[in-house]
Amino acid sequence: MKIIVQTPAGLGEILQSARKAGGMTQAQVAARIGIGQPRLSALETTGTASISLDQMLALLALYGLELCVQSRGMANSGRAEQPEW
């Protein structure tokens, strides 16, 4: 499944859905990645804009998800382009 995230709220919804699909509570996930449950709650709702890269990557790994960055044009064209760097 491929989901395009365009807002912090969209990322929060994905994180919350993935946690629930994995049958985990906020407390369980927070303990596994070393943050408090209130912080995880904020990340899943209003505070996603302030998530650190370390926290986001830890959550994605825990949920069996990965981060993919690509040019916006690639998402619509369906063809792979080689990066210029």
N, C-alpha and C positions, 0 to 999 in steps of 0.2 A: 504494500500500500504506500502511496506517495501523497503526502499532505504538504501544501504550500502554506507556510506561516508568514503572515504579513503584519501582524500586530502582537504586542505582548499578551493581550487577552487570549488571542488564538493559541499561543504557546501554552498558556496556563490551562486552557481547556484540554489540549492534547496531553499534557502531563497528568492532569487529574484523571482523564479517561484511561490512560495507560496504567496508572496505579490501580484503579478499580478493576480493570480487566485482569490484572495480575493478582487480584484478591488480597491486596495489601492495605493496611491502614496507614494513615498519615504518620502515626507514631512509629510504626515499623520502618517505613521508608526513611524518616528523619534520622532514626538511630543508625541505620545502615550507611548513610552518607555524612553523618556527623553534624547535623544541625538540629535545632529544636522543632517540635511539632508546630508551634505557632508560625515559625519561619516558613515551613513547608506549606502551611495553609495559605500564607500570603503569596507564595510563589504560584500557587494554583488559582489564585483569584486576582487580587489587585496589585500584588507586588512583583509580578513577573518581570517588569522592566528593570528591576534592580538585581536580577539573578546574575551571579558571577559565572564566567565560562566554566570554571571548575565544577560548580554546582550543577549547571546544565548538563555537562558531559557525564557527570556521575549519575544523574537522574536518567538520562537517555540510556546509558549502559545498563543500569538496573532494570529498566523497562524493556530491554531488548530492542532499542531503537538506535538509529545513528543519524548524525548530522551530515547533510550534503549541501554544499554551496555551489551554485551554478549561475551563469548569466541568465537574466530574466528571459531573453529571447530563446534560450535553449529549452525552457519549459514548454513553450508553445510550438516550436518548430519540430520537435521530435527527432532531430538529428544531433549527433554529437559533434562538438567542435573542440579542437585542441586549444588549450590555453596559450596565450602569447608570452607567458612568463616562465 
